[in-house]
């Protein structure tokens, strides 16, 4: 996959659309957006850039280091895996 910045930002916007659709309960729309990525590499590039930009936004608001934010995020992910929304335990 090419590292054309304009293309990667477009992929990140598509990834953000997936998140927005899921958040509003539009699972079919989220699935359609996911299927719209040309390949797995493009999907990864889009979601990685989206994650980096989201963490940078939080960092700018909180003043935390990126390492601290990633560590905090990891703790939240572990807690979510143990106590997923909806009350079902992770297998």
Helices and strands as residue ranges (DSSP letters): H 5-23, H 27-35, H 40-62, H 66-82
